[in-house]
Amino acid sequence: MKYKVGIGQDSHRFEDDHAKPLMLAGVHIPFDRGLKGNSDGDVVLHALCHSISSITGKLIIGSYSDKLCSEQGITDSTFYIKEALKTLGELNICHVSVSIECLRPQIEPHIEKMRNRIAELLSIDSEDIGITATSGEGLTAFGQGKGIQAFVITTVMRL
């Protein structure tokens, strides 16, 4: 077996408009506003996309996803994950680790639902997905409540 590991990061500020829903890991999180961005602003799925791109060298987030938003109106970040998975070829995802930093909303009540949604998107067991959250002791803009940041480490293997 051959293993590869990729890391991805993404962050967004909160929207001023309180009408946009908050999406994290493909799950609607009840909160008073969403994250700024051309898409739904799902920092977890964007960081996951980046982690896959760091394994394959094929970029999804950026010019490709911006084109999908502007030309096709696709703002659902689950679409980007589906596109990123196509770049893996014979590599299979065997583990995903997610770390989320924000002051609010509280992430812990939503972790199980987020694990299940990521597992569904990646066609792996939810036991192979770890999600942690921190406020970062208020040392960053995310810990001060200005937005949300996510880091994702993805492990793949070739059988």
TILUM-379202 format. One record per atom (N, C-alpha, C, O): x, z, y; atom name. Coordinates in steps of 0.2 Angstrom, whole numbers. Each point is the difference from the previous one (the first is absolute). Example, Ala and Ser with C-alpha at 12.3 -4.5 7.8 and 13.67 -1.06 7.14 Angstrom:
<rodrens>
((66, 39, -28), 'N'),
((-4, 0, 6), 'CA'),
((4, 0, 6), 'C'),
((5, 3, -1), 'O'),
((-7, -7, 6), 'N'),
((4, 1, 6), 'CA'),
((-4, 3, 5), 'C'),
((3, 1, 6), 'O'),
</rodrens>
This chain:
<rodrens>
((4, 0, -6), 'N'),
((-4, 0, 6), 'CA'),
((4, 0, 6), 'C'),
((6, 3, 0), 'O'),
((-8, -6, 5), 'N'),
((3, 0, 7), 'CA'),
((-4, 2, 5), 'C'),
((-6, -2, 0), 'O'),
((8, 7, 4), 'N'),
((-4, 3, 5), 'CA'),
((2, -2, 7), 'C'),
((6, -1, 1), 'O'),
((-10, 1, 4), 'N'),
((1, -1, 7), 'CA'),
((-4, 4, 4), 'C'),
((-6, 2, -2), 'O'),
((8, 1, 7), 'N'),
((-3, 4, 5), 'CA'),
((-1, -3, 7), 'C'),
((6, -2, 2), 'O'),
((-11, 3, 1), 'N'),
((-1, -3, 7), 'CA'),
((-3, 6, 4), 'C'),
((-4, 4, -2), 'O'),
((6, -4, 8), 'N'),
((-3, 5, 5), 'CA'),
((-3, -4, 6), 'C'),
((2, -5, 2), 'O'),
((-8, 7, 0), 'N'),
((-4, -3, 6), 'CA'),
((-2, 6, 4), 'C'),
((-1, 6, -2), 'O'),
((0, -8, 9), 'N'),
((-2, 5, 5), 'CA'),
((-5, -4, 4), 'C'),
((1, -6, 2), 'O'),
((-6, 9, 1), 'N'),
((-4, -2, 5), 'CA'),
((-3, 5, 4), 'C'),
((-1, 6, -2), 'O'),
((-1, -7, 8), 'N'),
((-3, 5, 5), 'CA'),
((-4, -4, 5), 'C'),
((1, -5, 2), 'O'),
((-7, 8, 0), 'N'),
((-4, -2, 5), 'CA'),
((-3, 6, 4), 'C'),
((0, 5, -2), 'O'),
((-1, -7, 9), 'N'),
((-3, 5, 4), 'CA'),
((-8, 0, -1), 'C'),
((-2, -5, -3), 'O'),
((-1, 10, 5), 'N'),
((-7, 0, -1), 'CA'),
((-3, -5, 6), 'C'),
((3, 0, 5), 'O'),
((-9, -3, -7), 'N'),
((-3, -4, 5), 'CA'),
((-4, 4, 5), 'C'),
((-1, 6, -1), 'O'),
((1, -9, 7), 'N'),
((-4, 4, 5), 'CA'),
((-7, -1, -1), 'C'),
((-4, 4, 2), 'O'),
((2, -10, -5), 'N'),
((-7, -1, -2), 'CA'),
((-2, 4, -6), 'C'),
((3, 0, -5), 'O'),
((-8, 4, 6), 'N'),
((-2, 5, -6), 'CA'),
((-5, -4, -5), 'C'),
((-2, 3, -5), 'O'),
((1, -9, 6), 'N'),
((-4, -4, -5), 'CA'),
((4, -2, -6), 'C'),
((-3, -1, -5), 'O'),
((9, 0, 5), 'N'),
((4, -3, -6), 'CA'),
((1, 6, -5), 'C'),
((2, 5, 2), 'O'),
((-4, -7, -8), 'N'),
((1, 5, -6), 'CA'),
((7, 1, -1), 'C'),
((4, -4, 0), 'O'),
((-2, 10, -3), 'N'),
((6, 2, -2), 'CA'),
((1, -2, -8), 'C'),
((-4, 2, -4), 'O'),
((9, -6, 3), 'N'),
((1, -2, -7), 'CA'),
((7, 2, -2), 'C'),
((5, -1, 3), 'O'),
((-5, 4, -9), 'N'),
((7, 2, -3), 'CA'),
((0, -1, -7), 'C'),
((-5, 2, -4), 'O'),
((9, -6, 1), 'N'),
((1, -1, -7), 'CA'),
((-6, -4, -2), 'C'),
((-2, 1, -6), 'O'),
((-2, -5, 10), 'N'),
((-5, -4, -2), 'CA'),
((-7, 5, 0), 'C'),
((-5, -3, -3), 'O'),
((6, 9, 6), 'N'),
((-6, 4, -1), 'CA'),
((-2, 2, 8), 'C'),
((4, 1, 4), 'O'),
((-11, -1, -3), 'N'),
((-2, 2, 6), 'CA'),
((0, 7, 1), 'C'),
((-3, 4, -4), 'O'),
((7, -1, 9), 'N'),
((0, 7, 1), 'CA'),
((-4, 2, 6), 'C'),
((1, -3, 5), 'O'),
((-6, 7, -6), 'N'),
((-4, 2, 6), 'CA'),
((4, 3, 5), 'C'),
((4, 6, -1), 'O'),
((-4, -9, 7), 'N'),
((4, 3, 6), 'CA'),
((-3, -4, 6), 'C'),
((-4, -4, -1), 'O'),
((6, 7, 7), 'N'),
((-3, -3, 6), 'CA'),
((3, -6, 2), 'C'),
((-3, -3, 5), 'O'),
((8, 0, -8), 'N'),
((3, -6, 2), 'CA'),
((5, -3, -5), 'C'),
((3, 4, -4), 'O'),
((-2, -10, 5), 'N'),
((4, -4, -5), 'CA'),
((7, -1, 3), 'C'),
((2, 3, 6), 'O'),
((2, -7, -9), 'N'),
((7, -1, 3), 'CA'),
((0, -7, 3), 'C'),
((-3, -5, -3), 'O'),
((7, 4, 8), 'N'),
((1, -6, 4), 'CA'),
((4, -5, -5), 'C'),
((4, 2, -4), 'O'),
((-6, -8, 5), 'N'),
((3, -6, -4), 'CA'),
((-4, -6, 0), 'C'),
((-6, 1, 1), 'O'),
((9, -6, -3), 'N'),
((-4, -6, -1), 'CA'),
((-5, 0, -6), 'C'),
((-5, -3, 0), 'O'),
((8, 7, -5), 'N'),
((-4, 1, -6), 'CA'),
((-4, 7, 0), 'C'),
((-1, 2, 6), 'O'),
((-1, 0, -11), 'N'),
((-3, 7, 0), 'CA'),
((5, 6, 1), 'C'),
((-2, 5, 1), 'O'),
((8, -7, 0), 'N'),
((5, 5, 1), 'CA'),
((2, 5, -5), 'C'),
((3, 5, 1), 'O'),
((-4, -7, -7), 'N'),
((1, 5, -6), 'CA'),
((7, 0, -1), 'C'),
((4, -4, -4), 'O'),
((-1, 10, 7), 'N'),
((8, 1, -1), 'CA'),
((2, 1, -7), 'C'),
((6, -2, -1), 'O'),
((-10, 4, -3), 'N'),
((2, 2, -7), 'CA'),
((1, -7, -4), 'C'),
((5, -1, -3), 'O'),
((-10, -3, 4), 'N'),
((0, -7, -4), 'CA'),
((6, -4, 4), 'C'),
((3, -4, -4), 'O'),
((-2, 4, 10), 'N'),
((5, -4, 4), 'CA'),
((7, 3, -3), 'C'),
((4, -5, -1), 'O'),
((-3, 11, 1), 'N'),
((6, 3, -3), 'CA'),
((1, -2, -7), 'C'),
((6, -2, -2), 'O'),
((-11, 2, -2), 'N'),
((0, -3, -7), 'CA'),
((2, -7, 0), 'C'),
((5, -2, -4), 'O'),
((-8, -2, 8), 'N'),
((2, -7, 1), 'CA'),
((8, -1, 1), 'C'),
((3, -4, -3), 'O'),
((-1, 8, 8), 'N'),
((7, 0, 2), 'CA'),
((5, 2, -6), 'C'),
((5, -3, -1), 'O'),
((-8, 8, -3), 'N'),
((5, 2, -5), 'CA'),
((0, -5, -6), 'C'),
((5, -1, -3), 'O'),
((-10, -3, 2), 'N'),
((0, -6, -4), 'CA'),
((4, -5, 2), 'C'),
((4, -3, -3), 'O'),
((-4, 1, 10), 'N'),
((4, -5, 3), 'CA'),
((7, 2, 0), 'C'),
((5, -4, -1), 'O'),
((-3, 11, 1), 'N'),
((7, 2, -1), 'CA'),
((3, -2, -7), 'C'),
((6, 0, 0), 'O'),
((-11, 0, -4), 'N'),
((2, -2, -7), 'CA'),
((1, -7, -1), 'C'),
((5, -3, -3), 'O'),
((-10, -1, 5), 'N'),
((0, -7, -1), 'CA'),
((4, -4, 5), 'C'),
((2, -6, -1), 'O'),
((-2, 9, 7), 'N'),
((3, -4, 6), 'CA'),
((-4, -5, 3), 'C'),
((1, -4, 4), 'O'),
((-8, 4, -6), 'N'),
((-5, -4, 3), 'CA'),
((-4, 4, 4), 'C'),
((-4, 5, -2), 'O'),
((3, -7, 9), 'N'),
((-3, 4, 5), 'CA'),
((-8, -2, 0), 'C'),
((-2, -6, -1), 'O'),
((-2, 11, 1), 'N'),
((-7, -1, 0), 'CA'),
((-3, 3, 7), 'C'),
((-3, -4, 4), 'O'),
((5, 10, -2), 'N'),
((-2, 3, 6), 'CA'),
((5, -3, 6), 'C'),
((6, -1, -1), 'O'),
((-9, -1, 6), 'N'),
((3, -4, 6), 'CA'),
((-3, -6, 1), 'C'),
((-6, -1, 1), 'O'),
((10, -4, -1), 'N'),
((-3, -7, 2), 'CA'),
((-5, -2, -5), 'C'),
((-5, -3, 2), 'O'),
((6, 4, -8), 'N'),
((-5, -3, -5), 'CA'),
((-7, 4, 1), 'C'),
((-5, -3, 0), 'O'),
((5, 10, 0), 'N'),
((-6, 3, 1), 'CA'),
((-3, -1, 7), 'C'),
((-6, 0, 0), 'O'),
((10, 0, 5), 'N'),
((-2, -2, 6), 'CA'),
((-4, -6, 1), 'C'),
((-5, -1, 3), 'O'),
((7, -4, -7), 'N'),
((-3, -7, 0), 'CA'),
((-7, 1, -4), 'C'),
((-5, -3, 2), 'O'),
((5, 7, -7), 'N'),
((-6, 1, -4), 'CA'),
((-5, 3, 5), 'C'),
((-6, -1, -1), 'O'),
((8, 6, 5), 'N'),
((-5, 4, 4), 'CA'),
((-2, -5, 6), 'C'),
((-6, -1, 1), 'O'),
((10, -3, 2), 'N'),
((-2, -4, 6), 'CA'),
((-3, -7, -3), 'C'),
((-5, -2, 4), 'O'),
((7, -1, -9), 'N'),
((-3, -6, -2), 'CA'),
((-5, 0, -5), 'C'),
((-5, -4, 1), 'O'),
((5, 9, -5), 'N'),
((-6, 1, -5), 'CA'),
((-4, 6, 1), 'C'),
((-5, 1, -4), 'O'),
((7, 3, 9), 'N'),
((-4, 6, 1), 'CA'),
((0, 6, -6), 'C'),
((-4, 4, 0), 'O'),
((9, -5, -4), 'N'),
((1, 5, -5), 'CA'),
((4, 6, 2), 'C'),
((5, 0, 2), 'O'),
((-9, 6, -1), 'N'),
((3, 6, 2), 'CA'),
((0, 6, -5), 'C'),
((3, 5, 1), 'O'),
((-5, -7, -7), 'N'),
((0, 5, -5), 'CA'),
((7, 0, -4), 'C'),
((2, -5, -2), 'O'),
((1, 11, 3), 'N'),
((7, 0, -2), 'CA'),
((1, 0, -8), 'C'),
((5, -1, -3), 'O'),
((-11, 2, -1), 'N'),
((0, -1, -7), 'CA'),
((2, -7, -2), 'C'),
((3, -2, -5), 'O'),
((-5, -3, 10), 'N'),
((2, -7, -1), 'CA'),
((8, -1, 0), 'C'),
((2, -4, -4), 'O'),
((1, 8, 8), 'N'),
((7, -1, 1), 'CA'),
((4, 3, -7), 'C'),
((5, -3, -2), 'O'),
((-8, 8, 0), 'N'),
((3, 3, -7), 'CA'),
((-1, -5, -5), 'C'),
((5, -2, -4), 'O'),
((-11, -2, 3), 'N'),
((-1, -5, -5), 'CA'),
((5, -5, 1), 'C'),
((3, -3, -5), 'O'),
((-1, 1, 11), 'N'),
((5, -5, 2), 'CA'),
((7, 2, -2), 'C'),
((4, -4, -3), 'O'),
((-3, 10, 4), 'N'),
((7, 3, -1), 'CA'),
((1, 0, -8), 'C'),
((5, -1, -2), 'O'),
((-10, 3, -2), 'N'),
((0, 0, -7), 'CA'),
((2, -6, -3), 'C'),
((3, -1, -5), 'O'),
((-5, -5, 8), 'N'),
((1, -6, -2), 'CA'),
((8, -2, 0), 'C'),
((2, -4, -4), 'O'),
((1, 8, 8), 'N'),
((8, -2, 1), 'CA'),
((4, 4, -5), 'C'),
((6, -1, -1), 'O'),
((-9, 5, -3), 'N'),
((4, 4, -5), 'CA'),
((2, -4, -6), 'C'),
((5, 2, -3), 'O'),
((-9, -7, 1), 'N'),
((2, -4, -6), 'CA'),
((0, 4, -6), 'C'),
((-6, 3, -1), 'O'),
((11, -2, -3), 'N'),
((0, 4, -6), 'CA'),
((1, 7, 1), 'C'),
((0, 4, -5), 'O'),
((1, -1, 11), 'N'),
((1, 7, 1), 'CA'),
((-7, 3, 0), 'C'),
((-5, -2, 3), 'O'),
((5, 8, -6), 'N'),
((-6, 4, 0), 'CA'),
((1, 7, 4), 'C'),
((5, 3, -1), 'O'),
((-10, -1, 5), 'N'),
((1, 6, 3), 'CA'),
((-1, 6, -5), 'C'),
((-5, 0, -3), 'O'),
((9, 5, 3), 'N'),
((-1, 5, -4), 'CA'),
((-1, 7, 3), 'C'),
((-2, 5, -3), 'O'),
((4, -5, 10), 'N'),
((-1, 6, 4), 'CA'),
((0, -1, 7), 'C'),
((4, -4, 3), 'O'),
((-8, 8, 1), 'N'),
((-1, -1, 7), 'CA'),
((0, 7, 3), 'C'),
((-4, 4, -3), 'O'),
((8, -3, 8), 'N'),
((0, 7, 3), 'CA'),
((-1, -1, 7), 'C'),
((3, -5, 4), 'O'),
((-8, 8, -1), 'N'),
((-3, -1, 7), 'CA'),
((1, 7, 4), 'C'),
((-1, 5, -3), 'O'),
((4, -5, 9), 'N'),
((1, 5, 4), 'CA'),
((-4, -1, 7), 'C'),
((2, -5, 3), 'O'),
((-6, 9, -1), 'N'),
((-4, -2, 6), 'CA'),
((1, 6, 5), 'C'),
((0, 6, -2), 'O'),
((2, -8, 8), 'N'),
((1, 5, 5), 'CA'),
((-6, -1, 6), 'C'),
((0, -5, 3), 'O'),
((-3, 10, -2), 'N'),
((-5, 1, 6), 'CA'),
((-3, 7, 1), 'C'),
((1, 4, -5), 'O'),
((-3, -3, 11), 'N'),
((-3, 6, 1), 'CA'),
((-7, 1, -2), 'C'),
((-2, 5, -3), 'O'),
((-1, -11, 4), 'N'),
((-7, 0, -2), 'CA'),
((-2, -8, -2), 'C'),
((4, -4, 3), 'O'),
((-8, 3, -7), 'N'),
((-5, 5, -4), 'CA'),
((4, 3, -5), 'C'),
((6, -2, -2), 'O'),
((-9, 7, -1), 'N'),
((3, 3, -6), 'CA'),
((0, -5, -6), 'C'),
((-5, -2, -2), 'O'),
((11, 1, -1), 'N'),
((0, -5, -5), 'CA'),
((-2, 3, -7), 'C'),
((-3, -4, -4), 'O'),
((5, 10, 3), 'N'),
((-1, 3, -7), 'CA'),
((-7, -1, -3), 'C'),
((0, -2, -6), 'O'),
((-5, 3, 9), 'N'),
((-7, -2, -3), 'CA'),
((-1, -7, -3), 'C'),
((-4, -1, -4), 'O'),
((8, -3, 7), 'N'),
((-1, -7, -2), 'CA'),
((5, -3, -5), 'C'),
((0, -6, -2), 'O'),
((5, 10, 0), 'N'),
((6, -3, -4), 'CA'),
((-3, -3, -6), 'C'),
((3, -5, -2), 'O'),
((-7, 9, -2), 'N'),
((-2, -3, -7), 'CA'),
((-4, -7, 1), 'C'),
((2, -4, -4), 'O'),
((-6, 4, 9), 'N'),
((-3, -7, 1), 'CA'),
((5, -5, 2), 'C'),
((-1, -6, -2), 'O'),
((6, 8, 6), 'N'),
((5, -5, 2), 'CA'),
((4, -2, -6), 'C'),
((2, -6, -1), 'O'),
((0, 11, -3), 'N'),
((4, -2, -6), 'CA'),
((-4, -5, -5), 'C'),
((3, -5, -2), 'O'),
((-9, 6, 1), 'N'),
((-5, -4, -4), 'CA'),
((0, -7, 3), 'C'),
((0, -5, -4), 'O'),
((-1, 5, 11), 'N'),
((0, -7, 3), 'CA'),
((6, -4, -1), 'C'),
((0, -6, -2), 'O'),
((6, 9, 3), 'N'),
((6, -3, -1), 'CA'),
((1, -2, -7), 'C'),
((2, -6, -1), 'O'),
((-4, 10, -4), 'N'),
((1, -1, -7), 'CA'),
((-4, -7, -1), 'C'),
((2, -4, -4), 'O'),
((-8, 4, 6), 'N'),
((-5, -6, -1), 'CA'),
((4, -6, 3), 'C'),
((-1, -5, -3), 'O'),
((3, 5, 9), 'N'),
((3, -6, 3), 'CA'),
((6, -2, -4), 'C'),
((2, -6, 0), 'O'),
((2, 11, -3), 'N'),
((6, -2, -3), 'CA'),
((0, -1, -7), 'C'),
((4, -2, -4), 'O'),
((-10, 4, 1), 'N'),
((-1, 0, -7), 'CA'),
((4, 4, -4), 'C'),
((3, -2, -5), 'O'),
((-2, 8, 7), 'N'),
((4, 5, -3), 'CA'),
((-4, 7, 0), 'C'),
((-5, 0, 3), 'O'),
((8, 5, -7), 'N'),
((-4, 6, -1), 'CA'),
((1, 4, 7), 'C'),
((6, 0, 3), 'O'),
((-11, 4, -1), 'N'),
((1, 4, 6), 'CA'),
((5, 5, -1), 'C'),
((2, 3, 5), 'O'),
((-1, -1, -12), 'N'),
((6, 5, -1), 'CA'),
((6, -2, 2), 'C'),
((5, 4, 1), 'O'),
((-4, -11, 0), 'N'),
((6, -3, 2), 'CA'),
((1, -1, 8), 'C'),
((4, -3, 2), 'O'),
((-8, 7, 1), 'N'),
((0, 0, 8), 'CA'),
((0, 7, 2), 'C'),
((-4, 4, -2), 'O'),
((9, -3, 7), 'N'),
((0, 7, 3), 'CA'),
((-1, -1, 7), 'C'),
((3, -5, 3), 'O'),
((-7, 9, 0), 'N'),
((-1, 0, 7), 'CA'),
((1, 7, 3), 'C'),
((-3, 5, -2), 'O'),
((7, -5, 7), 'N'),
((1, 7, 4), 'CA'),
((-2, -1, 7), 'C'),
((0, -6, 3), 'O'),
((-1, 11, 1), 'N'),
((-1, 0, 7), 'CA'),
((3, 6, 3), 'C'),
((0, 5, -2), 'O'),
((2, -7, 9), 'N'),
((3, 6, 4), 'CA'),
((-2, -2, 7), 'C'),
((-2, -5, 2), 'O'),
((2, 11, 2), 'N'),
((-1, -1, 7), 'CA'),
((7, -1, 4), 'C'),
((0, -1, 5), 'O'),
((5, 2, -9), 'N'),
((7, 0, 3), 'CA'),
((1, 5, 5), 'C'),
((5, -1, 4), 'O'),
((-8, 6, -4), 'N'),
((1, 6, 4), 'CA'),
((-1, -2, 7), 'C'),
((2, 3, 5), 'O'),
((-6, -9, -3), 'N'),
((-1, -2, 6), 'CA'),
((6, -3, 4), 'C'),
((0, 0, 6), 'O'),
((5, -1, -10), 'N'),
((7, -3, 3), 'CA'),
((0, -7, 2), 'C'),
((4, -2, 5), 'O'),
((-9, -2, -7), 'N'),
((0, -7, 1), 'CA'),
((-7, -2, 4), 'C'),
((-5, 5, 0), 'O'),
((4, -11, 2), 'N'),
((-6, -2, 3), 'CA'),
((-6, 1, -5), 'C'),
((-6, 1, 1), 'O'),
((8, -2, -8), 'N'),
((-5, 0, -5), 'CA'),
((-3, 7, -1), 'C'),
((-5, 2, -1), 'O'),
((10, 3, 1), 'N'),
((-1, 7, -1), 'CA'),
((-4, 3, 6), 'C'),
((-2, 5, 0), 'O'),
((3, -9, 6), 'N'),
((-4, 2, 6), 'CA'),
((-7, -3, 1), 'C'),
((-3, 1, 5), 'O'),
((1, -5, -11), 'N'),
((-7, -2, 0), 'CA'),
((-1, -7, 4), 'C'),
((-5, -2, 1), 'O'),
((11, -2, 0), 'N'),
((-1, -6, 3), 'CA'),
((-1, -6, -4), 'C'),
((-1, -6, 2), 'O'),
((2, 7, -9), 'N'),
((-1, -5, -4), 'CA'),
((2, 2, -7), 'C'),
((0, 6, -2), 'O'),
((1, -11, -3), 'N'),
((2, 2, -7), 'CA'),
((6, -4, -2), 'C'),
((0, -6, 2), 'O'),
((4, 9, -6), 'N'),
((6, -4, -3), 'CA'),
((0, 1, -7), 'C'),
((-2, 5, -3), 'O'),
((4, -10, -1), 'N'),
((0, 0, -7), 'CA'),
((7, -3, -3), 'C'),
((2, -5, 3), 'O'),
((1, 8, -8), 'N'),
((5, -2, -3), 'CA'),
((-2, -1, -8), 'C'),
((-3, 4, -2), 'O'),
((5, -10, -1), 'N'),
((-1, -1, -7), 'CA'),
((6, -2, -3), 'C'),
((4, -5, 2), 'O'),
((-3, 8, -8), 'N'),
((5, -2, -5), 'CA'),
((-3, -3, -6), 'C'),
((-4, 3, -3), 'O'),
((6, -9, 1), 'N'),
((-3, -4, -5), 'CA'),
((5, -1, -6), 'C'),
((5, -3, 2), 'O'),
((-6, 5, -8), 'N'),
((4, -2, -5), 'CA'),
((-3, -5, -5), 'C'),
((-6, 1, -2), 'O'),
((10, -6, 1), 'N'),
((-2, -5, -5), 'CA'),
((5, -1, -5), 'C'),
((5, 2, 0), 'O'),
((-8, -5, -6), 'N'),
((5, -1, -6), 'CA'),
((-2, -7, -2), 'C'),
((-5, -2, 0), 'O'),
((10, -1, -3), 'N'),
((0, -6, -4), 'CA'),
((1, 2, -7), 'C'),
((5, 2, -2), 'O'),
((-10, -4, -2), 'N'),
((1, 2, -8), 'CA'),
((4, -6, -3), 'C'),
((1, 1, -6), 'O'),
</rodrens>
